[in-house]
Amino acid sequence: MCSVVLGAIVFGVHSNNLESGFNYDDQYIIVDNPHYRGLGLEQLAWMFTTFHMGHYQPLSWVTLGFDYLLWGENPRGYHLTNILLHVANALLVFLLALALHGARPLCDGPVRPGRPDRPAGSASDWMVRGAAAAAALLFALHPLRVESVAWITERRDVLSSFFLLLAVLFYLYRHGGAAPARPRVWYALALTAFTLSLLSRALAVTLPAVLLVLDWYPLERLGRTGAGWWSAAARRVYLEKIPFVVLATIFGVLAPLAQQAAGAQALLAEHSILERLAQACYGLVFYLWKTVVPVGLSPLYEIPPTMILRSAKYIVPATVVLGALLAGLRWGRRWPWLTVVVLLYTLLLSPVLGLLQAGPQEVADRYSYLPSVGWAILAGRGLLWLWERPRLRGPAAAGAGAMLLCLVGLSTLTWRQNAVWRTSESLWAHAVRHTPSPMTHRSLAGVYAQAGRLPEAIEQYRASLQLAPRDATVVRDLVKALADTGRPDEAAQVCQQALSFLSGDAKLHFRYGNVLRTLRRVDDALHEYATAVAIDPDLVEARLNLGGALAERGRADEAIAELRQVLELQPNHLGARYNLATALLARGDTSEAEAEYRRVLAGQPDFLEARLNLAHVLERLGRSEEATRELQDVLQRQPHNREAQRMLDALTSTPTSSPAGD
């Protein structure tokens, strides 16, 4: 009954996610990605071999493929799966807390040494369950969980966490205070769950170290008892970790390979070792601070262009981490519960602290998902400690009341944070308010541009460039937005300024050429297109527009040469083939022009301009009947096409003889 109530609460608090759409990287993971759609052999082969978007996550892809079979591209179903997985994780945290606090919910599982079993139904048993439920809710209802649950792309996070929590639970059942009935089965289940976690996402690679920490306390298989650290019993503890270490090593190698394949991993020249250490210390303190004060959360905390290591932002966290390390060395054995939680928190965060930096984020809310479990269980443990002491009834009641108020407050904040993820506009507008950065402004600008709200997009592009003036992507997008709003002079001015430090950017030269062509400065546009092609010979759009501008200047031979180059790069580029046909027609090569127009129409029968031009070619070749059929086809598709009607009338009219003179 307790599990049902707990699950219902967690589902209810996160249920407003069901009204959200696809967001952030969902565009690349789901909307624009046909490969995951289904569970056929072709899709499964792709899922188990791809490094798409810098991750190896075949099992996560499988669940998304299953969602597609159920829901198509309706985001509501994908969000439902994420919420249900989060509910399952909350229940696993509940079971872990029960196991670690000494209860036996599913089997003859772990009991802390020296602690007698609690008879089912006794008051103390309800205390344990209440404390475990409080821990699970503290984990599941915290606003820091929202990013992992509300963002469909982070399916890998909740899925990997599910199997990792399951692996730890099986391990605790295997090595509990009372001997389990089938120890090898529990061990095999733990290893299987670990494998599934790694197949969902490689963040679980630190599990072997996590299990060793649990072996130290509360299982007391290492260090704290007569087993010591190097005895025969201790060596058996290490040997049983070998399969876990092998799996962790394999996936630990795959993870950076995936990031390198996506170009996401930062080089040491870009992000030095000292900067990475400072970022790691900052992250360790950041997540604790946001756990206590979960306001101002954002989908992106971007690494600043220049990390000022002498600033308080990095000095204070480094001091806190150093102080915690010294305190742990001095008093860690006296406070084993706290020591274990700190160690697990650090181990589970270590893959995402920036030591192997990938992506633009300095920290991310989603990275706190698993590392927060230990703190939640510790808080429940503290509540249980108060309840078990009759002399502390007042503080125990106050603690229960404070926990209840805390859960209500966290639920409110979580509900509101879920609403932030409702649409791309609400998400990035929130990010710009709370963590303004080049990328948050750029992302909001992209949302506005896609919605056709170009003046607002221009404002955000300019704000982004104020923070990062050399961002070529933003410059190009700003130029396009200005041109699309009928402000080519401003666009040309932006290009001129940016090319002083982005002269090697082929796409910016291409955009500048487009602006100049709009301003009817065709010769200048030709120069910019030619520069773009010289920098990047494979830039198809630059070659295409260069060919068009050459044709416009009557330089048909050069235009044809450029357009043939485009077709060598992209044989199915219909725009290039159409322009080539037009250039051939201008040069008088009517037979070749006819062949090219027919190839265009074979690929796009509704391309009416191509059909009209084909009719012109056929008329020139004296094939009036064929030209008439093409024009009739145009009018059938577009009855009010005046040019087609005029040409048809000219072809079908018969000259009349004048009356003879006297």
C-alpha positions as CSV (number, residue, x, y, z in Angstrom):
1,M,0.0,0.0,0.0
2,C,2.9,2.4,0.9
3,S,4.4,1.8,-2.5
4,V,1.2,2.5,-4.3
5,V,0.7,5.8,-2.5
6,L,4.3,6.8,-3.0
7,G,4.1,6.1,-6.8
8,A,0.8,8.0,-7.1
9,I,2.3,11.0,-5.4
10,V,5.4,11.0,-7.6
11,F,3.3,10.5,-10.8
12,G,0.9,13.3,-9.8
13,V,3.6,15.9,-9.1
14,H,5.2,15.2,-12.5
15,S,2.0,14.7,-14.5
16,N,1.9,18.1,-16.0
17,N,4.8,16.9,-18.2
18,L,2.2,15.1,-20.2
19,E,1.2,18.4,-21.8
20,S,4.8,19.2,-22.9
21,G,6.1,18.8,-26.4
22,F,9.4,17.8,-27.9
23,N,12.1,20.1,-26.6
24,Y,15.8,21.0,-26.9
25,D,17.7,18.0,-28.4
26,D,14.5,16.1,-29.0
27,Q,14.5,17.7,-32.4
28,Y,17.6,15.8,-33.4
29,I,17.0,12.7,-31.3
30,I,13.3,12.1,-32.3
31,V,11.7,14.6,-34.7
32,D,14.4,14.6,-37.4
33,N,15.7,11.1,-36.8
34,P,14.0,8.3,-38.8
35,H,16.4,5.6,-37.6
36,Y,14.9,4.8,-34.2
37,R,11.3,4.4,-35.5
38,G,10.4,0.8,-34.8
39,L,12.0,-2.4,-33.6
40,G,12.8,-4.1,-36.9
41,L,16.2,-5.6,-37.7
42,E,17.3,-2.4,-39.5
43,Q,16.4,-0.2,-36.6
44,L,17.9,-2.5,-34.0
45,A,21.2,-2.7,-36.0
46,W,21.4,1.1,-36.0
47,M,20.6,1.3,-32.3
48,F,23.4,-1.0,-31.3
49,T,26.0,0.5,-33.6
50,T,25.4,4.3,-33.6
51,F,27.1,7.0,-31.6
52,H,24.4,9.5,-32.6
53,M,24.7,12.8,-30.7
54,G,27.8,11.6,-28.9
55,H,26.3,8.7,-26.8
56,Y,26.3,4.9,-27.0
57,Q,22.8,4.0,-25.6
58,P,21.3,1.1,-27.5
59,L,18.8,0.2,-24.8
60,S,17.5,3.7,-24.5
61,W,17.0,3.7,-28.3
62,V,15.0,0.4,-27.9
63,T,12.6,2.1,-25.5
64,L,12.2,5.1,-27.8
65,G,11.5,2.7,-30.7
66,F,8.9,1.0,-28.6
67,D,7.3,4.3,-27.8
68,Y,7.2,5.1,-31.5
69,L,5.3,1.8,-32.1
70,L,2.8,2.8,-29.5
71,W,2.5,6.6,-29.9
72,G,4.0,7.5,-33.3
73,E,5.3,11.0,-32.9
74,N,2.9,12.1,-30.1
75,P,5.2,13.5,-27.4
76,R,2.6,12.7,-24.7
77,G,3.4,8.9,-24.8
78,Y,7.2,9.5,-24.6
79,H,6.7,11.8,-21.6
80,L,4.5,9.1,-20.0
81,T,7.3,6.5,-20.3
82,N,9.8,8.9,-18.7
83,I,7.4,9.6,-15.8
84,L,6.7,5.9,-15.2
85,L,10.5,5.2,-15.2
86,H,11.0,8.0,-12.6
87,V,8.2,6.5,-10.5
88,A,9.9,3.1,-10.7
89,N,13.2,4.7,-9.6
90,A,11.4,6.3,-6.6
91,L,10.2,2.9,-5.6
92,L,13.7,1.5,-5.9
93,V,15.0,4.2,-3.7
94,F,12.3,3.3,-1.2
95,L,13.4,-0.3,-1.3
96,L,17.1,0.7,-0.9
97,A,16.3,2.8,2.1
98,L,14.4,-0.1,3.6
99,A,17.3,-2.4,3.1
100,L,19.9,0.0,4.4
101,H,17.8,0.9,7.4
102,G,17.4,-2.8,8.4
103,A,14.1,-3.9,7.0
104,R,13.5,-6.9,4.7
105,P,10.8,-6.0,2.2
106,L,11.5,-8.6,-0.5
107,C,13.8,-11.3,0.8
108,D,16.1,-12.3,3.6
109,G,18.2,-9.3,2.8
110,P,20.6,-6.9,4.5
111,V,20.5,-6.0,8.1
112,R,23.1,-3.7,9.6
113,P,25.4,-5.7,11.9
114,G,24.4,-5.5,15.5
115,R,20.8,-4.3,14.7
116,P,18.0,-6.8,15.6
117,D,15.3,-7.6,13.1
118,R,12.1,-5.6,13.5
119,P,8.9,-7.7,13.6
120,A,6.6,-6.9,10.8
121,G,3.7,-4.6,11.9
122,S,5.5,-3.2,14.9
123,A,5.8,0.5,15.6
124,S,9.5,0.5,14.8
125,D,8.8,-1.2,11.5
126,W,6.4,1.6,10.5
127,M,9.1,4.1,11.5
128,V,11.5,2.5,9.1
129,R,9.0,2.4,6.3
130,G,8.0,6.0,7.0
131,A,11.7,7.1,6.9
132,A,12.2,5.2,3.7
133,A,9.2,6.7,2.0
134,A,10.4,10.2,3.1
135,A,13.8,9.5,1.5
136,A,12.1,8.3,-1.8
137,L,9.9,11.3,-2.0
138,L,12.8,13.7,-1.2
139,F,14.6,12.2,-4.1
140,A,11.7,12.0,-6.6
141,L,9.9,15.3,-5.9
142,H,13.0,17.5,-5.9
143,P,13.1,20.2,-8.8
144,L,16.6,19.0,-9.8
145,R,14.9,15.8,-11.1
146,V,12.8,17.7,-13.6
147,E,15.4,18.0,-16.4
148,S,15.9,14.2,-16.4
149,V,12.1,13.5,-16.4
150,A,10.7,16.3,-18.6
151,W,13.4,16.1,-21.3
152,I,12.7,13.0,-23.5
153,T,16.3,12.9,-24.7
154,E,17.3,12.2,-21.1
155,R,15.4,8.9,-21.3
156,R,18.9,7.4,-21.0
157,D,19.3,9.1,-17.6
158,V,16.2,7.6,-15.9
159,L,16.6,4.3,-17.6
160,S,20.3,3.8,-16.7
161,S,19.5,4.9,-13.2
162,F,16.7,2.3,-12.9
163,F,19.0,-0.5,-13.7
164,L,21.9,0.8,-11.6
165,L,19.6,1.2,-8.6
166,L,18.4,-2.4,-9.2
167,A,21.9,-3.7,-9.4
168,V,22.8,-2.1,-6.0
169,L,19.6,-3.5,-4.5
170,F,20.4,-7.0,-5.8
171,Y,23.9,-6.7,-4.5
172,L,22.7,-5.7,-1.0
173,Y,20.3,-8.7,-1.0
174,R,23.3,-10.9,-2.0
175,H,25.5,-9.6,0.9
176,G,23.0,-8.8,3.6
177,G,23.3,-9.6,7.3
178,A,21.5,-12.9,6.9
179,A,22.6,-15.4,4.3
180,P,20.4,-15.3,1.2
181,A,18.8,-18.5,-0.2
182,R,20.4,-18.2,-3.7
183,P,23.5,-16.0,-3.5
184,R,24.7,-16.8,-7.0
185,V,21.3,-15.8,-8.4
186,W,21.4,-12.4,-6.7
187,Y,25.0,-11.9,-8.0
188,A,24.0,-12.8,-11.5
189,L,21.0,-10.4,-11.3
190,A,23.2,-7.6,-10.1
191,L,25.7,-8.2,-13.0
192,T,22.8,-8.3,-15.5
193,A,21.2,-5.1,-14.2
194,F,24.6,-3.4,-14.4
195,T,25.0,-4.5,-18.0
196,L,21.6,-3.1,-18.9
197,S,22.4,0.1,-17.1
198,L,25.6,0.5,-19.2
199,L,23.6,-0.2,-22.4
200,S,21.3,2.6,-21.5
201,R,24.1,5.1,-20.8
202,A,27.7,4.7,-19.7
203,L,27.3,6.9,-16.5
204,A,27.2,3.7,-14.5
205,V,30.9,2.9,-15.0
206,T,31.7,3.8,-11.4
207,L,29.5,1.1,-9.9
208,P,32.5,-1.3,-9.0
209,A,33.9,1.5,-6.8
210,V,30.4,2.2,-5.4
211,L,30.0,-1.5,-4.4
212,L,33.4,-1.4,-2.7
213,V,32.3,1.6,-0.6
214,L,29.2,-0.3,0.4
215,D,31.4,-3.3,1.2
216,W,33.2,-1.0,3.7
217,Y,29.9,0.3,5.2
218,P,27.2,-0.8,6.0
219,L,28.0,-4.3,4.8
220,E,31.3,-4.3,6.7
221,R,33.0,-6.8,4.4
222,L,36.1,-4.7,4.2
223,G,38.2,-2.7,6.5
224,R,36.0,-2.2,9.6
225,T,36.0,-5.8,10.9
226,G,38.4,-8.6,11.1
227,A,38.3,-9.1,7.4
228,G,40.7,-6.2,7.0
229,W,41.8,-4.9,3.6
230,W,44.1,-7.7,2.4
231,S,42.9,-10.8,4.1
232,A,41.7,-13.9,2.2
233,A,38.1,-12.7,2.8
234,A,39.0,-9.3,1.4
235,R,40.6,-10.8,-1.7
236,R,37.3,-12.6,-2.4
237,V,35.5,-9.3,-2.2
238,Y,37.9,-7.8,-4.8
239,L,37.7,-10.9,-7.1
240,E,34.0,-10.8,-7.3
241,K,34.2,-7.3,-8.7
242,I,36.3,-8.4,-11.7
243,P,33.3,-8.9,-14.1
244,F,31.9,-5.5,-13.0
245,V,35.3,-3.9,-13.7
246,V,35.6,-5.5,-17.1
247,L,32.2,-4.3,-18.2
248,A,32.9,-0.8,-16.8
249,T,36.2,-0.7,-18.7
250,I,34.6,-1.6,-22.0
251,F,31.9,1.0,-21.7
252,G,34.3,3.5,-20.2
253,V,36.2,3.3,-23.5
254,L,33.1,3.5,-25.7
255,A,31.8,6.7,-24.0
256,P,34.7,9.0,-25.0
257,L,34.8,7.4,-28.5
258,A,31.2,8.3,-28.9
259,Q,31.9,11.9,-27.8
260,Q,34.9,12.2,-30.1
261,A,32.8,10.8,-33.0
262,A,30.3,13.6,-32.4
263,G,33.0,16.2,-32.0
264,A,31.7,17.0,-28.5
265,Q,34.9,16.4,-26.4
266,A,37.0,19.4,-25.5
267,L,40.7,19.2,-26.0
268,L,43.2,20.1,-23.3
269,A,44.3,23.1,-25.3
270,E,40.7,24.4,-25.1
271,H,40.1,23.4,-21.5
272,S,43.2,23.0,-19.4
273,I,43.7,20.5,-16.6
274,L,43.6,23.3,-14.0
275,E,40.3,24.6,-15.4
276,R,38.9,21.1,-15.3
277,L,39.8,20.6,-11.7
278,A,38.3,24.0,-10.9
279,Q,35.1,23.0,-12.8
280,A,35.0,19.7,-10.9
281,C,35.2,21.4,-7.5
282,Y,32.6,23.9,-8.6
283,G,30.3,21.1,-9.7
284,L,30.6,19.2,-6.4
285,V,29.5,22.3,-4.5
286,F,27.0,23.5,-7.0
287,Y,24.8,20.4,-6.8
288,L,24.7,20.4,-3.0
289,W,23.8,24.1,-3.0
290,K,21.0,23.6,-5.6
291,T,19.8,20.6,-3.5
292,V,19.4,22.9,-0.5
293,V,18.2,26.0,-2.5
294,P,16.6,24.7,-5.7
295,V,15.7,28.0,-7.4
296,G,16.9,29.6,-10.6
297,L,17.3,26.2,-12.3
298,S,18.2,26.2,-16.0
299,P,18.5,23.9,-18.9
300,L,22.0,25.2,-19.6
301,Y,24.8,26.6,-17.4
302,E,27.3,27.3,-20.1
303,I,31.0,27.3,-19.5
304,P,32.1,30.9,-19.7
305,P,34.4,31.8,-22.6
306,T,37.1,32.6,-20.1
307,M,37.3,30.9,-16.8
308,I,38.7,33.3,-14.2
309,L,40.2,30.9,-11.7
310,R,41.0,33.6,-9.2
311,S,37.3,34.5,-8.8
312,A,35.3,33.5,-5.8
313,K,33.2,31.3,-8.1
314,Y,36.0,28.8,-8.2
315,I,38.1,29.6,-5.1
316,V,35.2,29.1,-2.6
317,P,34.2,25.6,-4.0
318,A,37.8,24.5,-4.1
319,T,38.2,25.6,-0.5
320,V,35.0,23.7,0.5
321,V,36.1,20.5,-1.3
322,L,39.6,20.7,0.3
323,G,38.0,21.2,3.8
324,A,35.7,18.3,3.3
325,L,38.6,16.1,2.2
326,L,40.6,17.0,5.3
327,A,37.6,16.5,7.6
328,G,36.9,13.1,6.0
329,L,40.5,12.0,6.6
330,R,40.2,13.1,10.2
331,W,36.7,12.0,11.3
332,G,35.5,9.8,8.4
333,R,35.5,6.6,10.5
334,R,33.5,8.1,13.3
335,W,30.7,9.1,10.9
336,P,30.5,6.2,8.5
337,W,27.0,7.0,7.2
338,L,28.0,10.6,6.2
339,T,31.4,9.3,4.8
340,V,29.7,6.7,2.6
341,V,27.2,9.3,1.3
342,V,29.9,11.8,0.4
343,L,32.0,9.1,-1.3
344,L,29.0,7.8,-3.3
345,Y,28.1,11.3,-4.2
346,T,31.6,12.0,-5.5
347,L,31.9,8.7,-7.3
348,L,28.6,9.0,-9.1
349,L,29.3,12.6,-10.2
350,S,32.9,11.9,-11.3
351,P,32.1,11.0,-14.9
352,V,30.3,14.4,-15.5
353,L,32.4,16.8,-13.4
354,G,34.2,18.0,-16.5
355,L,37.4,16.0,-16.1
356,L,36.6,14.6,-19.6
357,Q,34.7,17.7,-20.7
358,A,32.1,17.2,-23.5
359,G,29.5,19.8,-24.6
360,P,29.0,23.4,-23.7
361,Q,27.7,22.9,-20.1
362,E,29.7,23.6,-17.0
363,V,27.2,21.8,-14.8
364,A,23.7,20.4,-15.5
365,D,20.7,19.7,-13.3
366,R,20.3,16.2,-14.8
367,Y,23.8,15.2,-13.5
368,S,22.5,15.3,-10.0
369,Y,19.9,12.5,-10.6
370,L,21.7,9.5,-9.2
371,P,24.2,11.2,-6.9
372,S,21.3,12.7,-4.9
373,V,20.0,9.3,-3.9
374,G,22.5,9.0,-1.0
375,W,21.6,12.4,0.4
376,A,17.9,11.5,0.3
377,I,18.5,8.2,2.2
378,L,20.7,10.0,4.7
379,A,17.9,12.5,5.4
380,G,15.5,9.7,5.9
381,R,18.0,8.0,8.2
382,G,18.2,11.2,10.3
383,L,14.5,11.2,10.6
384,L,14.5,7.6,11.7
385,W,17.2,8.4,14.3
386,L,14.9,11.0,15.9
387,W,11.8,8.7,15.9
388,E,13.6,5.8,17.6
389,R,14.5,7.9,20.7
390,P,11.5,8.3,23.0
391,R,13.2,11.1,24.8
392,L,13.3,13.2,21.6
393,R,9.5,13.1,20.9
394,G,9.4,16.9,20.5
395,P,12.3,17.1,18.0
396,A,11.0,13.9,16.3
397,A,7.6,15.5,15.7
398,A,9.2,18.7,14.6
399,G,11.4,16.7,12.2
400,A,8.4,15.0,10.7
401,G,6.6,18.3,10.3
402,A,9.7,19.9,8.7
403,M,10.0,17.0,6.3
404,L,6.3,17.3,5.3
405,L,6.6,21.0,4.7
406,C,9.8,20.4,2.7
407,L,8.1,17.8,0.5
408,V,5.2,20.1,-0.1
409,G,7.5,23.0,-1.0
410,L,9.6,20.8,-3.3
411,S,6.5,19.5,-5.0
412,T,5.3,23.0,-5.7
413,L,8.7,24.0,-7.2
414,T,8.8,20.8,-9.2
415,W,5.4,21.4,-10.7
416,R,6.4,24.9,-11.7
417,Q,9.7,23.7,-13.1
418,N,7.9,21.1,-15.2
419,A,5.9,24.0,-16.7
420,V,9.1,25.6,-17.8
421,W,9.7,22.6,-20.1
422,R,6.3,22.9,-21.7
423,T,7.5,24.5,-25.0
424,S,10.9,25.5,-26.5
425,E,9.9,29.2,-26.0
426,S,9.1,28.8,-22.3
427,L,12.3,26.8,-21.7
428,W,14.7,29.2,-23.3
429,A,12.9,32.4,-22.1
430,H,13.3,31.0,-18.6
431,A,17.0,30.2,-19.3
432,V,17.7,33.7,-20.6
433,R,16.1,35.2,-17.5
434,H,18.1,33.0,-15.0
435,T,21.3,32.0,-16.8
436,P,21.9,34.4,-19.7
437,S,24.7,33.1,-21.9
438,P,25.6,33.1,-25.7
439,M,23.9,29.8,-26.2
440,T,20.7,30.5,-24.2
441,H,20.2,33.7,-26.2
442,R,20.9,31.9,-29.4
443,S,18.5,29.1,-28.6
444,L,15.7,31.5,-27.9
445,A,16.5,33.4,-31.1
446,G,16.2,30.1,-33.0
447,V,12.8,29.5,-31.5
448,Y,11.6,33.0,-32.5
449,A,13.1,32.6,-36.0
450,Q,11.4,29.3,-36.6
451,A,8.1,30.9,-35.5
452,G,8.6,33.8,-38.0
453,R,9.1,36.3,-35.2
454,L,12.2,37.8,-36.7
455,P,12.4,41.1,-34.9
456,E,12.5,39.2,-31.6
457,A,15.0,36.8,-33.0
458,I,17.3,39.6,-34.1
459,E,17.2,41.1,-30.6
460,Q,18.3,37.7,-29.1
461,Y,21.0,37.2,-31.7
462,R,22.4,40.6,-30.9
463,A,22.3,39.8,-27.1
464,S,24.2,36.6,-27.9
465,L,26.9,38.4,-29.9
466,Q,27.4,40.9,-27.0
467,L,28.5,38.0,-24.9
468,A,30.4,36.1,-27.6
469,P,31.2,38.4,-30.6
470,R,33.1,35.8,-32.5
471,D,30.4,33.2,-32.7
472,A,30.2,32.6,-36.5
473,T,27.0,30.7,-36.3
474,V,25.1,33.5,-34.5
475,V,26.6,36.1,-37.0
476,R,25.3,34.1,-39.9
477,D,21.9,33.6,-38.4
478,L,21.6,37.3,-37.6
479,V,22.6,38.2,-41.2
480,K,19.9,35.9,-42.5
481,A,17.3,37.3,-40.1
482,L,18.1,40.9,-41.1
483,A,18.0,40.0,-44.8
484,D,14.6,38.2,-44.4
485,T,13.1,41.2,-42.6
486,G,14.1,43.5,-45.6
487,R,17.1,45.1,-43.9
488,P,19.9,44.1,-46.3
489,D,22.0,47.2,-45.6
490,E,22.2,46.3,-41.9
491,A,23.0,42.7,-42.8
492,A,25.8,43.9,-45.1
493,Q,27.2,46.0,-42.3
494,V,27.2,43.1,-39.9
495,C,29.0,40.9,-42.5
496,Q,31.7,43.6,-43.0
497,Q,32.4,43.9,-39.3
498,A,32.4,40.1,-38.7
499,L,34.6,39.3,-41.7
500,S,37.4,41.3,-40.1
501,F,37.9,38.5,-37.6
502,L,36.0,35.6,-39.4
503,S,37.6,35.9,-42.8
504,G,38.1,32.2,-43.0
505,D,34.4,31.4,-42.5
506,A,33.1,30.1,-45.9
507,K,29.4,30.2,-44.8
508,L,29.7,33.8,-43.8
509,H,31.1,34.8,-47.2
510,F,28.2,32.9,-48.7
511,R,25.7,34.7,-46.6
512,Y,27.4,38.0,-47.5
513,G,27.1,37.1,-51.1
514,N,23.4,36.6,-50.8
515,V,23.0,40.0,-49.2
516,L,25.0,41.7,-51.9
517,R,23.0,40.0,-54.6
518,T,19.8,41.3,-52.9
519,L,21.4,44.8,-53.1
520,R,22.0,44.2,-56.8
521,R,25.7,44.3,-56.3
522,V,26.1,41.1,-58.4
523,D,29.9,41.5,-59.1
524,D,30.6,41.9,-55.4
525,A,28.4,38.9,-54.7
526,L,30.3,36.9,-57.2
527,H,33.5,37.7,-55.4
528,E,32.0,36.6,-52.0
529,Y,30.7,33.3,-53.5
530,A,34.1,32.6,-55.2
531,T,35.8,33.3,-51.8
532,A,33.5,30.9,-50.1
533,V,34.1,28.2,-52.7
534,A,37.9,28.7,-52.4
535,I,37.7,28.2,-48.6
536,D,35.4,25.2,-48.8
537,P,35.1,23.6,-52.2
538,D,32.4,21.3,-50.9
539,L,30.1,24.1,-49.9
540,V,27.3,23.2,-52.3
541,E,25.0,26.2,-51.6
542,A,27.9,28.6,-52.4
543,R,28.7,26.9,-55.7
544,L,25.0,26.8,-56.6
545,N,24.6,30.6,-56.0
546,L,27.9,31.3,-57.7
547,G,26.5,29.5,-60.8
548,G,23.3,31.5,-60.6
549,A,25.1,34.8,-60.3
550,L,27.4,33.9,-63.2
551,A,24.4,33.1,-65.3
552,E,22.8,36.4,-64.3
553,R,26.0,38.1,-65.6
554,G,25.7,36.3,-68.9
555,R,28.8,34.1,-68.2
556,A,27.0,30.9,-69.1
557,D,30.1,28.8,-69.7
558,E,31.4,29.5,-66.2
559,A,28.0,29.1,-64.7
560,I,27.6,25.6,-66.3
561,A,31.0,24.6,-65.0
562,E,30.1,25.5,-61.4
563,L,26.7,23.8,-61.6
564,R,28.2,20.6,-62.9
565,Q,30.6,20.7,-59.9
566,V,27.5,20.9,-57.6
567,L,26.0,17.9,-59.3
568,E,29.2,15.9,-58.9
569,L,28.9,16.6,-55.1
570,Q,25.2,16.0,-55.0
571,P,23.8,14.3,-58.1
572,N,20.2,14.5,-56.9
573,H,20.3,18.3,-56.2
574,L,17.2,19.3,-58.3
575,G,17.9,23.0,-57.8
576,A,21.3,22.7,-59.3
577,R,20.0,20.6,-62.2
578,Y,17.2,23.2,-62.9
579,N,19.8,26.1,-62.9
580,L,22.0,24.0,-65.2
581,A,19.2,23.4,-67.6
582,T,18.4,27.2,-67.6
583,A,22.1,28.1,-68.2
584,L,22.3,25.5,-71.1
585,L,19.2,27.0,-72.6
586,A,20.7,30.5,-72.3
587,R,23.8,29.2,-74.2
588,G,21.6,27.7,-76.9
589,D,22.2,24.0,-76.0
590,T,18.5,23.2,-76.3
591,S,18.8,19.4,-76.5
592,E,20.9,19.3,-73.3
593,A,18.6,21.7,-71.6
594,E,15.6,19.5,-72.5
595,A,17.4,16.4,-71.0
596,E,18.1,18.3,-67.8
597,Y,14.6,19.7,-67.4
598,R,13.2,16.2,-67.9
599,R,15.5,14.9,-65.1
600,V,14.2,17.6,-62.8
601,L,10.6,16.8,-63.6
602,A,11.3,13.1,-63.0
603,G,12.3,13.9,-59.5
604,Q,9.7,16.6,-58.9
605,P,6.7,16.5,-61.3
606,D,5.0,19.5,-59.6
607,F,8.0,21.8,-60.4
608,L,5.9,24.0,-62.7
609,E,8.7,26.5,-63.6
610,A,10.7,23.6,-65.0
611,R,7.7,22.3,-67.0
612,L,7.1,25.8,-68.4
613,N,10.7,26.1,-69.4
614,L,10.6,22.6,-71.0
615,A,7.7,23.8,-73.1
616,H,9.8,26.8,-74.2
617,V,12.6,24.3,-75.2
618,L,10.2,22.1,-77.1
619,E,8.7,25.1,-78.9
620,R,12.2,26.2,-80.0
621,L,12.8,22.7,-81.3
622,G,9.6,22.9,-83.3
623,R,7.8,20.1,-81.3
624,S,4.6,22.1,-80.8
625,E,2.4,19.1,-79.9
626,E,4.8,18.1,-77.1
627,A,5.0,21.7,-75.9
628,T,1.2,21.9,-75.9
629,R,0.9,18.8,-73.8
630,E,3.4,20.2,-71.2
631,L,1.4,23.5,-71.0
632,Q,-1.9,21.6,-70.6
633,D,-0.3,19.7,-67.8
634,V,0.7,22.9,-66.1
635,L,-2.8,24.4,-66.4
636,Q,-4.3,21.1,-65.1
637,R,-2.2,21.5,-62.0
638,Q,-2.5,25.3,-61.8
639,P,-5.5,26.5,-63.9
640,H,-4.8,30.2,-63.4
641,N,-1.2,30.2,-64.6
642,R,-1.2,33.2,-67.0
643,E,2.2,32.4,-68.6
644,A,1.1,28.9,-69.5
645,Q,-2.2,30.1,-70.9
646,R,-0.5,32.8,-73.0
647,M,2.0,30.3,-74.4
648,L,-0.8,27.8,-75.1
649,D,-2.9,30.4,-76.9
650,A,0.1,31.4,-79.0
651,L,0.7,27.7,-80.0
652,T,-2.9,26.8,-80.8
653,S,-4.0,30.0,-82.6
654,T,-4.1,29.8,-86.4
655,P,-3.2,32.9,-88.5
656,T,-6.2,34.4,-90.4
657,S,-5.8,35.8,-94.0
658,S,-6.5,39.5,-94.6
659,P,-9.2,40.4,-97.1
660,A,-7.9,41.0,-100.6
661,G,-7.5,44.6,-101.7
662,D,-9.2,46.0,-104.8
